[in-house]
Amino acid sequence: MIYFVTGNRGKFEEALGILGEVEQRNIGYPEIQAEALEDVAVFGIWDVLKRLAGPVMIEDAGLFIDSLRGFPGVYSAYVFDTIGNDGILKLLDGVKERRATFRSVVAYGEPGMEPVLFSGELEGTIALEPRGSGGFGYDPIFRVGEKTIAEMGLDEKNRISHRGVSIRALKVWLSSR
């Protein structure tokens, strides 16, 4: 059993769909202001390892929009809570170049071991308007091909998503130990 420290039920359900034996723990951890998702994940996993015995994982993700020079990036959760999808769409009003990348970093640790990081990316574009009712966060405005992530079911999302890639990499690593 792995403890997945997150308050985000959607992230937990995605991890559960890939890993199986995962238990959500909503105990929080400090998210430092840093320039890289990896730095946030490493700092967070060390904090979690001090408070939970056993295998633990956390995941930090961000939306990196090319025409906004990578914004919101590591500040994606704060930006979403502050201006949401509508705010991002306003920032891109009239902008033709809408390429974006979702990035995910999973940090895994156990007592007595150095944390291990697993990364995943998904390239796409920012839609002109929100579409779909599935997923969470930026999913309604992040388009892959003709669909937004919010228009995909969980299985389809997990097959292609940034988080799916990083969690599957963790799963492969765990099975090779």
WOSUL-V524734 format. One record per helix or strand of 3 or more residues. SS is the DSSP state (2 for helix, 1 for strand). FROM is the first residue (numbers start at 0). LEN is the number of residues. If there is no record, write none. Layout:
ss = [SS;SS]
from = [FROM;FROM]
len = [LEN;LEN]
This chain:
ss = [1;2;1;2;1;2;2;1;1;2;1;2;2;2]
from = [1;8;21;36;55;65;75;98;115;136;141;148;153;161]
len = [4;11;4;15;10;3;16;11;11;5;3;3;7;14]
